[in-house]
């Protein structure tokens, strides 16, 4: 925990207000803005040498993080793109990573997975259907070969918890979670992102949290800008057991999910097909806005059960709207397109800084 020396000074002199430091009072929107800021500005306070892949609400069965930043090797990330934009799950990774250069019966080519081969055969068919391996039948045997070597593209994984208004109660709960993250060391670094208050000492620095966790103060009063973040406490690099194969597999699966999902997938759990759903610009970010309620809505309240929900008129989806499928599908395509563009641009920027 932070030492008493780090928490000197009267709280009344160092406490600030988060009012006006991020849009509305939506922790959900703060999280989206934090993800976009990480895309633009990661690593905080340092030179970019990796290509960041940013996703939200990812983790394991025991722990889920608000934001995950995968620092990728730019050249290896370019090689990863050959396997398509979608996630490779654990079964597909088993096939893709071990697929041979030359044609071979899949049972000879792949190590035993520890479960029945029929499930591997199903994964082979899925992998071939996705175009991430080649498949042919030789008599009654299914043979496979790789389309390319699967690259070692993940350099580091960084976990971020977003708590814009970090009061004492939230800090106590978060402290226990961060202690778990530090002890397990699944991520290489853990951070807390909170709303900047402008105080001489940010209140988050006074809270009882592990010293290994970094603290970011983010000021989104003017939306996302590259200089919207300040490091108020630097994290320690965690030292995981590099010989732990299960940990390595979990990290790669987590990185693959981040690669395929990104953070703009929030629209998948909301209702962009509602006539009141809009995207509004906040600096360099686009975040959802409910025209019916006149505010940035949360993901939980933007559902079919919302009292203000109104489906798009059918004419919006035909000749009455210039985007095929209606504005809801247009919003999805827009966000997917931006995800692809940012991923490409992230690789380019990392190359530029070499």
Buried (B, 14 or more C-beta within 10 A) or exposed (E): EBEEEEBEEEEEEBEBEBEEBBBBBBBBBBBBBBBBBBBBBBBBEEEBEBBBBBBBBBBEEEBEBBBBBBBBBBBBBBBBBEBEEEBBBEBBBBBBBBBBEEEBBBEEBBEEBEEEEEEBBEBBEBBBEBEBBBBEEEEEEBBBBBBBEBBEBBBBBBBBBBBBBBEEEBBEEBBEBBBBBBEBBBBBBBBBBBBBBEBEBBBBBBBEBBEBBBBBBBBBBEBBBEEBBBBBBEBEEBEBEEEEEEBBEBBBBBBBBBBBBBBBBBBEEBBBBBBBBBBBEBBBBBBBBBEBBEBBBBBEBBBEEBEBBEBBEEEBBEEEBEBEBBBBBBBBEBBBEBBEEBBBEBBEBBEEEE
